[in-house]
Amino acid sequence: MDSFISILSAAINIVDVGILIFNSQEQLVFCNDWINHHIDPGYKLQKEGSFSSVFPDMINGRIHNALKSALVLRYPSFISQSLNHSPFPLYHNQERVHIEEHRLSQSLYVMPIVTDNGEVFALIQISDVTDIVLREKILREQKIAAREAERQILVVNRALSESEERYRNLVQTIPDIVYKIDHEGKFIFINNAIQGLGYDPAALIGKHFSMHTACG
């Protein structure tokens, strides 16, 4: 049995997540090497230390309440990074603690464990989701930038449309004949001044200019 416990402990110590286990009195009975590697050195993770004494700034918070629910009601909980992405004082580099950008973003599972003899424990599994949070932040920024670019395009298009409308109105009011032809020599625009020569501007659109030399 002792060898099995040793194997189990060794296995928990090599996983790439943090593991904290508390007994029914909310006393810390186990933390794995991942926790020790990332925890703020100012926190003393003493065996048999209560949750309140080890993490005094988290008393009656979401995680503490989830711990109580696991121990008393035997309810599991999942706590995502959405509302509080860095609840535990865990850092990428212990030499850079208290530097906010080096604090790990975390998602947590809080699960009850009931032994064969009825003892209840609570396991807190902490996953580093810093990369996920960073990707989500980049995606949000890209969406904001895309929306702003779309807004700017609409503004520019509206300004161009208004400018074109003003130009058309101006061209329609001058007494000189103004027209535009495409690469095939067909009218694609002609102003109302052509009416002075007895032509309907709308009827000329799409016709070749050579058929109406009077327009030249």
N, C-alpha and C positions, 0 to 999 in steps of 0.2 A: 504493500500500500504506500509506503514511504517513497519507493522508487517511482510509482505512478504519479504521486504528487510532485515529485521533482521534475518529471518529464512534462507534466502539465504546466508547471511554473515556468520551465524553460521555453515551452511553446508560446505561452502568453507574452514572454519577454521579447520574442523575436517578431511579433506581429507589428505591422506598421499603423497601429492605432493606440490610443491611450486607454488604459484600463484602471479604474478605481473601484474597489469593492468595500462596501460599508456593511456593518452588522446591524442588528435590529435596534441597537442603541445609537445608531448613526455614527459609530466609531469606524475610522479607517482601518481596515485589516489587510489591505493589499493595494499596491500600485506597481505597475510594471516599469520596465526600463525606459520605455518611450516617454512616460510622464516625467521621470527623473531627468531625462535628457533635455526636455523642453520647458520644464517649469521654471518660473522665476525663482532664483536661488534664495530670495528673501522669504519664501514660503517654506515652512518646516512641515514636511509630510511625515509626521511621527506616527508610528503604529499606535492604535488605540486612541489617537487624537480624534475628537469629535469633528463633524463637518463644520460646525459653527466656529470651533477654535482654529481649524485649518484654513477655512475660507470665510472669515468674519464679514467680508464685504458682500457675501452672497446669501446671508441669512434671510430666510423667507422669500427669496427670489424664485424665479421659475424653476431653476434646477433643484433648489432645496425642496420646493413643494413636490416636484416630480420624484425626488428621493423618498419623501414621506409617503407618497402614494404607492410607490413600489414596496416599501417595507410594511405599511399598514394595510393597504387595500390590495396589494399585489397587482397593481396596474402598471403596465409598461408605458413608456412615454418616448416620443421622438421630438427633439427640440432642434429645429433647423436654424440655419445661420441668418434667416431673414430679419428677425427682430433684434437679435443681439449676436452679432457674428463672432465675437471674441469673449465669451463669458469667463473662461478660465485664464489665468495669467501664464499663457504658454507662448513661447517665442521660437522663431527659427534659430536664433543664435542667443545663447544665454549671456553673452558678453554685451548684447545690445538690448537688454530689457528696458522697459519703459519708453522704448521708441515705438510708437504706435504702428508704423508700417511694417515692423518686424514681428508683430503679434499675430499668432495663427488665427485664421478664421476657422470656426469649428461647427460641426453638427454633432448632436449627441443622441445616443439611445440610453435610456435608463430602464433597466430590466430587473424584475424580482427573480431571485434564485431561492428555491425551497429545497432543503436537503432531505434525505430519507428520514431523518429524525425530527423533521418539522421546523428546523431553524430557518429563519428568513434572512436573506442578504439582498443587497441591491448592488447591481453592477452598472457602472457608468462607462459607456464606451464613447471615446472622443475621437472623431475623425478630422484630419486636417483637410479642409475644403478651400484653402486659400486660392489655389489655381482656379477653382470653379467660380469663386466670388470675383476674381480678377477678370475672367472671361465674361461673366455677366455684366460687370462694370463697363468693359470695352464695348459689348453689344449695345448696352443702353446708350453709351456716348455716340456710337455709330448711328443708332436710330434717331437720336436727337439731331445729329449733324445732317442726316438724310432729310429729316423733316424741315430743317432750316433751309437746306439747299432747294427743296421743292417749293418752299415759300418764296425764296428769292427768285426762282424761275417764274413763278406765277406773277410776281411783282414786275419783273422785266417784260414778260409777255403782255401783261396788261398795259404797261407803258408803251410798248411797241404798237399794240393794237390802237391805243388812243392816238398815238402819233400818226399812224397810217390813216386813221379816220380823219384827222385834222387835215392831212395832206390831200386826201381825196376831196374833201369839202372845198379846199382851196382851189384845187385843179378844176373842179366842176364849175367854179364861178368865174374863172378868167375867160376873156373873149377869144383867146388864141386856141387853135386846135392842138390838143395834146393826146398822143396815143403811144401805145407800147405794143411791140410785136414779139413773137417768140422766135426760136431759131429757124422755123419753117416759113417765117414771114407772115404769119397769121396774127390778126389783132387779138390781143388779150386784154386790152384796155383802150378806151377812147372816151374823151370827155364830151360833155353836152354841147360844146361849141360846134360840133359836126352837124348839129341840127340846122345851123345856118345855111348849110349846103344841101339841105333836104334829106339828110340821112338820119336813120334811127340808130343811136349808138349801140343798143342791145342787139340789133339785127346784124351789125358788122362784126361782132365778136365771133372769132373762129374763121372769118373770111380772110382770104389772102389780100394783102395791101395793094397788089398790082391791079386788082379788079376795080380799084377805086382811086385812081391816080389823083383825083381831086383832093384826096386827103394828104397828099405829099406836100 
